[in-house]
Amino acid sequence: MKRYLYLWHRWLGIGLCLLMVLWFVSGLVMLYVGYPKLTQREHLAQLPALSAQGCCVPLAQALAATGALRAPGSVRLTTVAGQPRYLLRYGRQVLAVDALGGERVSSFAEQDALASARQFAAGRDVSYQGLVDEDAWSHSRALDADRPLHRVGLDDGTLLYISSQSGEVVRDATATERTWNWLGAWLHWLYPLRGGVMDRWWSGIVIYLSLAATLMTVLGIVVGLLRWRFGKPYRSGSHSPYQGIARWHHVGGLLFGALTLTWIFSGLMSMNPWRLFDHHMPLDTAAYQGGELRAEAFPLAPQQALQRFERHGLAVRELHWRLIGGQGYVLGVDGRGASALLAADGSGGVLSGLDDEALMRASQAIRPQGRMQVERLVAYDFYYYARAEHSMLGHLERPLPVLRVRFDDPAQTWLHLDPRTGAVLGQLDEGQRASRWLFALLHSWDWLPLLRSRPLWDGWMWLGSLGGLVICLSGTVLGWRRLQRGRSRRRKKAVHQVLES
């Protein structure tokens, strides 16, 4: 049995150690440079303030212009290519309506993409680079509703990706991000396999490579413990029987093997293999709205809402129409992300947010007969926290305070609600909370005491990564030497057979 343990560890290492070297190197890059994304802060910063003068056609006209027979999931008024536009989302489809004329805009050509790019990067030279469905910097499934994408280059090397469905800039990738990402996320997530003939198997390849690497590491820890003498040392005086690079591999594995195992295993968990974290009865939160986004629920005209926000001192960049517990609201957002609310029937003044009672009533409609627990979070905790913008989840806004609502549904779901806007910021069921432990904690060490002591977090991640690199680099060298010995033996055997004949 020991021999089989050694053989399995050896040959899995020969096949996987070089890949793991790439994983550790790319992981170090990703600590500081993430995969390109467009954050909400970047999106709002490039928008001009909406003007109440001459704007805009009523919401009812915009809804009618889409020709859709069902209500949209969300509606917002923004500026696209220098013009006010309604953007209405129907599932994964986005429809655009000209807010001045009231006609649906169904075609966004090269000139429209260039106009959007000029709005985003005022005063800079732009160059059109064609229409792409997917490339190295646009693999995200979040962009599926916007494909194909217009790609526009800026004079500083930045690439902008512009939706062919809405005309909005949906991603920016700076030259610095792209340069580092060839050694970072592009390698770490095995993106060379994406977008081509291997795309359909990409997820399975990552899962089974991670599973094999997890098994290899477990076997390595077992073999390392079996070969280490805890009592009387070997004749050399060492507790390890190996010399040179092999000793580095042995001792490094004992010191950093457990941490290496947590990173490989949590990387496997990041793929949600075999849908382990999906619940068969997810909570349907549609009733939180208390109805559909119909024009009748929003009699307040866009011009009136903009005028009232202006008097309140809010330079609105976007308007959002929200239905919460059956009550309509118009949300105004400025270029810094600050927001205010108006009752959509025009009653009352400008609100800084919704009271807890209104949010609790809307939440109760999700499970009228069920029990729920509500707590107000004024500080981050293990399940609700913010990350740096460049990190994988850094684009998600995590304001404070928020309401956490716990339901007694089969999935034991938690909702996080933003009192400022009434938005559902996140939905966590028991599977997603398990993923928080098995992926985010073990992979990124998203533990608040470490995150709040950033030099300590950096030191921990570098120490573990360098330890993992020692294991994997030494394993790669040992694997290469083993293959060379095997080739030499086969060559000698072939020569011996020739001489005998």
C-alpha positions as CSV (number, residue, x, y, z in Angstrom):
1,M,0.0,0.0,0.0
2,K,2.9,2.4,0.8
3,R,4.4,1.8,-2.6
4,Y,1.1,2.7,-4.3
5,L,0.9,5.9,-2.2
6,Y,4.3,6.9,-3.5
7,L,3.6,6.0,-7.1
8,W,0.3,7.9,-7.2
9,H,1.8,10.9,-5.6
10,R,4.8,10.8,-7.9
11,W,2.9,10.5,-11.2
12,L,0.2,13.0,-10.2
13,G,3.0,15.4,-9.3
14,I,4.8,14.8,-12.6
15,G,1.5,15.7,-14.4
16,L,0.4,18.6,-12.2
17,C,3.3,20.3,-10.5
18,L,4.1,22.7,-13.3
19,L,0.4,23.7,-13.5
20,M,0.4,24.3,-9.8
21,V,3.5,26.6,-10.1
22,L,1.5,28.7,-12.6
23,W,-1.5,28.7,-10.1
24,F,0.7,30.0,-7.3
25,V,2.5,32.7,-9.4
26,S,-0.8,33.9,-11.0
27,G,-2.4,33.9,-7.5
28,L,0.3,36.3,-6.3
29,V,-0.5,38.6,-9.2
30,M,-4.2,38.5,-8.5
31,L,-3.6,39.8,-4.9
32,Y,-3.0,43.2,-6.5
33,V,-4.4,43.2,-10.0
34,G,-7.8,41.7,-10.7
35,Y,-9.6,40.6,-13.9
36,P,-10.9,43.7,-15.7
37,K,-14.3,44.9,-14.6
38,L,-16.3,48.1,-14.7
39,T,-17.3,49.1,-11.2
40,Q,-20.4,51.1,-10.2
41,R,-18.1,54.0,-9.2
42,E,-16.5,54.1,-12.6
43,H,-19.8,53.8,-14.4
44,L,-21.4,56.8,-12.5
45,A,-18.3,58.9,-12.7
46,Q,-18.4,59.2,-16.5
47,L,-22.1,60.1,-16.7
48,P,-23.3,63.7,-17.1
49,A,-26.0,65.0,-14.8
50,L,-29.5,64.5,-16.2
51,S,-31.3,67.7,-17.0
52,A,-35.0,68.3,-16.2
53,Q,-35.2,70.7,-19.2
54,G,-36.8,68.9,-22.2
55,C,-36.5,65.4,-20.5
56,C,-38.2,63.0,-20.8
57,V,-41.0,61.0,-22.3
58,P,-43.2,59.4,-19.7
59,L,-42.4,56.0,-18.4
60,A,-45.6,54.6,-19.9
61,Q,-44.4,55.6,-23.4
62,A,-41.0,54.0,-22.9
63,L,-42.7,50.7,-21.7
64,A,-45.0,50.7,-24.7
65,A,-42.1,51.4,-27.1
66,T,-40.4,48.1,-26.2
67,G,-43.3,46.1,-27.5
68,A,-42.8,43.6,-24.6
69,L,-45.9,41.8,-23.3
70,R,-44.5,41.5,-19.8
71,A,-43.2,43.9,-17.2
72,P,-39.5,44.6,-17.0
73,G,-37.4,43.4,-14.1
74,S,-35.8,46.9,-13.8
75,V,-36.0,50.3,-15.4
76,R,-33.4,53.1,-15.2
77,L,-32.9,56.4,-17.0
78,T,-29.3,57.2,-17.8
79,T,-27.1,58.8,-20.5
80,V,-25.8,56.7,-23.4
81,A,-23.6,58.2,-26.1
82,G,-24.5,61.7,-24.9
83,Q,-28.3,61.1,-25.1
84,P,-30.8,60.3,-22.3
85,R,-32.0,56.7,-22.6
86,Y,-34.4,54.4,-20.8
87,L,-32.8,51.0,-20.3
88,L,-35.2,48.2,-19.4
89,R,-34.1,44.7,-18.4
90,Y,-36.2,41.7,-19.2
91,G,-34.5,38.7,-17.7
92,R,-31.1,38.6,-19.5
93,Q,-32.3,40.9,-22.3
94,V,-31.8,44.7,-22.2
95,L,-33.9,47.0,-24.4
96,A,-33.2,50.7,-24.9
97,V,-35.6,53.5,-25.6
98,D,-34.8,57.1,-26.6
99,A,-35.9,59.2,-23.7
100,L,-36.4,62.3,-25.9
101,G,-38.4,60.8,-28.8
102,G,-39.9,57.7,-27.2
103,E,-38.7,55.3,-29.9
104,R,-37.0,52.0,-29.2
105,V,-33.3,52.0,-30.2
106,S,-32.6,48.6,-31.5
107,S,-29.4,49.1,-33.4
108,F,-26.0,50.4,-32.1
109,A,-23.5,50.7,-34.9
110,E,-19.8,51.8,-34.9
111,Q,-20.6,55.5,-34.7
112,D,-22.8,54.9,-31.6
113,A,-20.0,52.9,-30.0
114,L,-17.5,55.7,-30.6
115,A,-20.0,58.2,-29.2
116,S,-20.3,56.1,-26.0
117,A,-16.5,55.8,-25.8
118,R,-16.1,59.6,-26.1
119,Q,-18.6,60.1,-23.3
120,F,-16.7,57.7,-21.1
121,A,-13.3,59.1,-21.8
122,A,-13.9,62.8,-22.5
123,G,-11.1,64.5,-24.4
124,R,-9.2,61.4,-25.4
125,D,-8.7,59.9,-28.8
126,V,-10.7,56.8,-29.6
127,S,-10.3,54.1,-32.3
128,Y,-12.9,51.5,-33.3
129,Q,-11.5,47.9,-33.1
130,G,-14.5,46.0,-34.3
131,L,-17.3,43.8,-33.0
132,V,-16.3,40.8,-30.8
133,D,-18.5,38.1,-29.2
134,E,-15.9,37.2,-26.6
135,D,-12.2,37.7,-26.1
136,A,-9.6,37.4,-23.4
137,W,-11.0,40.3,-21.3
138,S,-14.7,39.7,-21.8
139,H,-15.3,36.1,-20.7
140,S,-17.6,37.0,-17.8
141,R,-21.1,35.5,-18.0
142,A,-22.4,38.8,-16.7
143,L,-21.8,40.3,-20.2
144,D,-23.9,37.7,-22.0
145,A,-26.9,40.0,-22.3
146,D,-24.7,42.6,-24.0
147,R,-23.1,40.5,-26.7
148,P,-21.8,41.0,-29.2
149,L,-19.6,43.8,-27.9
150,H,-18.1,46.8,-29.7
151,R,-14.4,47.1,-28.8
152,V,-12.9,50.6,-28.8
153,G,-9.4,51.6,-27.9
154,L,-8.3,54.8,-26.1
155,D,-5.1,56.7,-26.7
156,D,-3.6,55.4,-23.3
157,G,-4.1,51.7,-24.3
158,T,-7.3,51.2,-22.5
159,L,-9.9,49.0,-24.2
160,L,-13.6,49.7,-23.8
161,Y,-16.3,47.2,-24.4
162,I,-19.7,48.6,-25.4
163,S,-23.0,46.7,-25.4
164,S,-24.6,46.2,-28.8
165,Q,-27.9,45.9,-27.0
166,S,-27.9,49.1,-24.9
167,G,-25.0,51.1,-26.2
168,E,-23.5,51.4,-22.7
169,V,-19.8,50.9,-21.8
170,V,-20.0,47.7,-19.8
171,R,-16.2,47.0,-19.3
172,D,-12.9,48.8,-19.3
173,A,-9.5,47.0,-19.4
174,T,-6.5,49.3,-18.9
175,A,-3.1,48.4,-20.5
176,T,-1.7,47.8,-17.0
177,E,-4.6,45.4,-16.1
178,R,-4.2,43.5,-19.4
179,T,-0.4,43.2,-19.1
180,W,-0.5,41.8,-15.6
181,N,-3.5,39.6,-16.3
182,W,-1.6,37.5,-18.8
183,L,0.3,36.3,-15.8
184,G,-2.7,36.7,-13.4
185,A,-6.3,35.8,-13.8
186,W,-6.0,34.7,-17.4
187,L,-3.6,31.9,-16.3
188,H,-5.1,31.3,-12.9
189,W,-8.6,30.5,-14.3
190,L,-7.2,28.6,-17.3
191,Y,-8.7,31.2,-19.7
192,P,-6.5,30.0,-22.6
193,L,-9.2,27.2,-22.8
194,R,-12.0,29.7,-23.0
195,G,-13.6,31.0,-26.2
196,G,-12.4,28.3,-28.5
197,V,-13.1,24.6,-29.2
198,M,-12.4,23.7,-25.6
199,D,-14.8,26.3,-24.1
200,R,-17.6,23.7,-23.6
201,W,-15.3,21.6,-21.5
202,W,-13.5,24.4,-19.6
203,S,-15.5,24.0,-16.4
204,G,-15.0,20.2,-16.2
205,I,-11.3,20.5,-17.0
206,V,-10.8,23.0,-14.1
207,I,-12.8,20.9,-11.7
208,Y,-11.1,17.6,-12.5
209,L,-7.6,19.1,-12.6
210,S,-8.3,20.7,-9.1
211,L,-9.6,17.4,-7.8
212,A,-6.5,15.5,-9.0
213,A,-4.3,18.2,-7.5
214,T,-6.2,17.9,-4.2
215,L,-5.6,14.1,-4.2
216,M,-1.9,14.6,-5.1
217,T,-1.5,17.0,-2.1
218,V,-3.3,14.7,0.4
219,L,-1.0,11.8,-0.7
220,G,2.0,14.0,-0.5
221,I,1.2,15.0,3.1
222,V,0.7,11.3,4.0
223,V,3.9,10.2,2.3
224,G,5.8,13.1,3.9
225,L,4.6,12.1,7.4
226,L,5.5,8.4,6.7
227,R,9.0,9.3,5.7
228,W,9.7,11.7,8.5
229,R,11.3,10.2,11.6
230,F,9.8,11.9,14.7
231,G,12.1,10.0,17.1
232,K,15.5,8.6,16.2
233,P,16.9,10.3,13.1
234,Y,18.4,8.7,10.0
235,R,22.1,7.9,9.9
236,S,22.8,11.3,8.3
237,G,21.4,12.9,11.5
238,S,18.4,14.3,9.6
239,H,14.8,13.4,10.3
240,S,14.3,13.3,6.5
241,P,15.9,10.6,4.4
242,Y,16.3,12.9,1.4
243,Q,19.1,15.2,0.3
244,G,19.2,18.3,-1.9
245,I,16.1,19.3,-3.8
246,A,14.2,16.3,-2.5
247,R,14.7,17.5,1.1
248,W,13.4,20.9,0.1
249,H,10.3,19.2,-1.3
250,H,9.9,16.9,1.8
251,V,10.4,19.6,4.5
252,G,8.5,22.2,2.5
253,G,5.6,19.8,2.1
254,L,5.4,19.2,5.8
255,L,5.5,22.9,6.6
256,F,3.2,24.2,3.9
257,G,1.4,21.2,2.7
258,A,-1.8,21.8,4.7
259,L,-2.0,25.4,3.6
260,T,-1.4,24.3,0.0
261,L,-4.1,21.8,0.3
262,T,-6.6,24.4,1.6
263,W,-5.9,26.6,-1.5
264,I,-6.2,23.8,-4.0
265,F,-9.4,22.4,-2.4
266,S,-11.0,25.8,-2.0
267,G,-10.1,26.5,-5.7
268,L,-12.1,23.3,-6.5
269,M,-15.0,24.6,-4.4
270,S,-14.9,27.9,-6.3
271,M,-16.3,26.1,-9.3
272,N,-19.3,24.8,-7.4
273,P,-18.5,21.3,-8.6
274,W,-21.5,19.1,-9.4
275,R,-23.7,22.0,-8.1
276,L,-22.9,21.1,-4.5
277,F,-23.9,24.5,-3.2
278,D,-27.2,24.8,-5.1
279,H,-30.4,24.2,-3.2
280,H,-33.2,22.3,-4.8
281,M,-35.7,24.7,-3.3
282,P,-34.3,28.3,-3.6
283,L,-36.3,31.1,-2.1
284,D,-38.3,33.1,-4.7
285,T,-38.0,36.8,-3.7
286,A,-40.3,38.2,-6.4
287,A,-43.0,39.0,-3.9
288,Y,-40.6,41.6,-2.3
289,Q,-41.6,44.0,-5.0
290,G,-45.3,43.5,-4.3
291,G,-46.3,43.6,-7.9
292,E,-44.9,44.3,-11.4
293,L,-43.2,47.4,-12.7
294,R,-46.2,48.9,-14.5
295,A,-46.5,52.6,-15.5
296,E,-49.6,53.0,-13.3
297,A,-47.5,52.6,-10.1
298,F,-45.3,55.6,-11.1
299,P,-47.4,58.6,-11.9
300,L,-44.6,61.0,-11.0
301,A,-43.0,62.3,-14.3
302,P,-39.3,62.1,-14.8
303,Q,-39.0,65.9,-15.1
304,Q,-40.8,66.4,-11.8
305,A,-38.5,63.9,-10.0
306,L,-35.4,65.5,-11.4
307,Q,-36.6,69.0,-10.4
308,R,-37.3,67.8,-6.8
309,F,-33.9,66.1,-6.6
310,E,-32.2,69.3,-7.9
311,R,-33.9,71.4,-5.2
312,H,-32.7,68.8,-2.7
313,G,-29.1,69.4,-3.9
314,L,-28.6,66.0,-5.6
315,A,-27.1,66.2,-9.1
316,V,-28.8,63.1,-10.5
317,R,-26.8,60.9,-13.0
318,E,-29.4,58.1,-13.1
319,L,-33.0,57.5,-12.2
320,H,-34.2,54.1,-11.1
321,W,-37.8,53.0,-10.8
322,R,-38.3,50.7,-7.8
323,L,-41.4,48.8,-6.5
324,I,-41.0,47.8,-2.8
325,G,-43.9,46.1,-1.0
326,G,-46.3,47.4,-3.6
327,Q,-45.2,51.0,-3.2
328,G,-43.5,52.8,-6.1
329,Y,-40.4,54.9,-5.6
330,V,-38.1,56.8,-7.9
331,L,-34.4,56.6,-6.9
332,G,-31.9,59.3,-7.8
333,V,-28.2,58.6,-7.8
334,D,-25.4,61.1,-8.2
335,G,-21.9,60.7,-9.6
336,R,-20.5,59.6,-6.2
337,G,-23.1,57.0,-5.6
338,A,-25.1,59.1,-3.1
339,S,-28.8,58.5,-3.5
340,A,-32.3,59.8,-2.4
341,L,-35.8,58.5,-2.9
342,L,-39.2,59.9,-3.9
343,A,-42.6,58.3,-3.5
344,A,-43.7,57.6,-7.1
345,D,-47.1,59.1,-6.5
346,G,-45.5,62.5,-5.7
347,S,-46.5,62.6,-2.1
348,G,-44.1,63.6,0.6
349,G,-40.6,65.0,0.3
350,V,-37.3,63.6,-0.7
351,L,-36.3,60.6,1.5
352,S,-32.8,59.6,2.5
353,G,-34.0,56.0,2.7
354,L,-36.8,53.7,3.8
355,D,-37.6,52.9,7.4
356,D,-37.1,49.4,8.7
357,E,-40.8,48.8,9.1
358,A,-41.4,49.3,5.3
359,L,-38.6,46.9,4.5
360,M,-39.9,44.3,7.0
361,R,-43.4,44.4,5.5
362,A,-42.0,43.9,2.0
363,S,-39.9,41.0,3.2
364,Q,-42.8,39.3,5.0
365,A,-44.7,39.2,1.7
366,I,-42.0,36.7,0.5
367,R,-43.3,34.1,3.0
368,P,-46.5,35.4,4.5
369,Q,-47.0,32.4,6.8
370,G,-43.3,32.0,7.7
371,R,-41.2,33.4,10.5
372,M,-38.4,35.7,9.9
373,Q,-35.7,37.3,12.1
374,V,-34.4,40.8,11.4
375,E,-31.2,42.4,12.6
376,R,-29.6,45.7,11.7
377,L,-26.0,45.5,10.8
378,V,-23.9,48.6,11.5
379,A,-20.5,46.9,11.1
380,Y,-19.2,44.2,8.8
381,D,-19.2,40.5,9.9
382,F,-18.2,37.1,8.5
383,Y,-21.0,36.9,6.0
384,Y,-21.3,40.6,5.0
385,Y,-18.1,42.5,4.3
386,A,-16.4,44.6,1.6
387,R,-13.4,43.8,-0.5
388,A,-11.0,45.9,-2.5
389,E,-12.3,46.9,-6.0
390,H,-9.7,44.8,-7.9
391,S,-10.7,41.6,-6.1
392,M,-13.1,39.1,-7.6
393,L,-16.1,40.4,-5.6
394,G,-14.9,43.9,-5.2
395,H,-17.4,45.4,-7.6
396,L,-20.3,44.5,-5.3
397,E,-21.4,47.4,-3.2
398,R,-21.4,46.7,0.6
399,P,-22.9,49.8,2.3
400,L,-23.7,50.1,6.0
401,P,-26.0,50.0,7.7
402,V,-28.1,47.1,6.2
403,L,-30.9,44.9,7.4
404,R,-30.3,41.1,7.5
405,V,-33.6,39.2,7.2
406,R,-33.5,35.5,8.0
407,F,-36.3,33.2,6.7
408,D,-37.3,29.8,7.9
409,D,-37.7,28.5,4.3
410,P,-36.2,25.1,3.4
411,A,-33.0,26.8,2.1
412,Q,-32.7,28.9,5.4
413,T,-32.2,32.0,3.3
414,W,-30.8,35.3,4.4
415,L,-31.4,38.6,2.6
416,H,-29.4,41.8,3.0
417,L,-31.4,44.9,2.3
418,D,-30.1,48.4,1.8
419,P,-32.3,51.0,3.7
420,R,-31.0,53.8,1.5
421,T,-32.4,52.3,-1.7
422,G,-34.6,49.4,-0.7
423,A,-32.4,47.1,-2.9
424,V,-31.7,43.5,-2.2
425,L,-27.9,43.5,-1.9
426,G,-27.4,39.8,-1.5
427,Q,-29.2,36.5,-1.0
428,L,-27.4,33.8,1.0
429,D,-28.9,30.3,1.5
430,E,-27.2,27.5,3.5
431,G,-25.3,26.3,0.5
432,Q,-23.9,29.8,-0.2
433,R,-22.9,30.1,3.4
434,A,-21.1,26.8,3.2
435,S,-19.3,28.2,0.1
436,R,-18.3,31.2,2.1
437,W,-16.4,28.8,4.4
438,L,-15.0,26.4,1.9
439,F,-14.1,28.9,-0.9
440,A,-13.8,32.5,0.2
441,L,-12.3,31.9,3.6
442,L,-9.9,29.2,2.6
443,H,-8.9,30.7,-0.8
444,S,-8.8,34.4,-0.2
445,W,-8.5,34.4,3.6
446,D,-11.5,36.8,3.8
447,W,-11.3,36.9,7.6
448,L,-12.0,40.3,9.0
449,P,-9.1,40.4,11.5
450,L,-6.7,39.8,8.6
451,L,-8.5,42.1,6.1
452,R,-8.4,44.9,8.7
453,S,-4.7,44.4,9.2
454,R,-3.8,44.6,5.5
455,P,0.0,44.2,5.9
456,L,-0.6,41.1,8.0
457,W,-2.9,39.7,5.4
458,D,-0.3,40.4,2.6
459,G,2.4,38.7,4.7
460,W,0.2,35.6,5.3
461,M,-0.7,35.3,1.6
462,W,2.9,35.8,0.5
463,L,4.3,33.3,3.0
464,G,1.9,30.6,2.1
465,S,2.3,31.2,-1.6
466,L,6.1,31.1,-1.5
467,G,5.9,27.9,0.6
468,G,3.6,26.4,-2.1
469,L,6.0,27.5,-4.8
470,V,8.9,25.8,-3.0
471,I,6.8,22.6,-2.9
472,C,5.7,22.8,-6.6
473,L,9.0,24.0,-8.1
474,S,11.0,21.3,-6.3
475,G,8.3,18.7,-7.3
476,T,8.6,19.9,-10.9
477,V,12.4,19.4,-10.8
478,L,12.1,16.0,-9.2
479,G,9.5,15.0,-11.8
480,W,11.7,16.1,-14.7
481,R,14.7,14.1,-13.2
482,R,12.5,11.0,-12.8
483,L,11.4,11.2,-16.5
484,Q,15.0,11.7,-17.6
485,R,16.1,8.6,-15.6
486,G,13.3,6.6,-17.2
487,R,14.3,7.8,-20.7
488,S,18.0,7.0,-19.9
489,R,17.1,3.5,-18.7
490,R,15.0,2.8,-21.8
491,R,17.9,4.0,-24.1
492,K,20.4,1.7,-22.3
493,K,18.0,-1.2,-22.5
494,A,17.5,-0.6,-26.3
495,V,21.3,-0.5,-26.8
496,H,21.8,-3.7,-24.8
497,Q,19.2,-5.5,-26.9
498,V,20.9,-4.4,-30.1
499,L,24.3,-5.6,-28.8
500,E,22.9,-8.9,-27.8
501,S,21.3,-9.4,-31.2
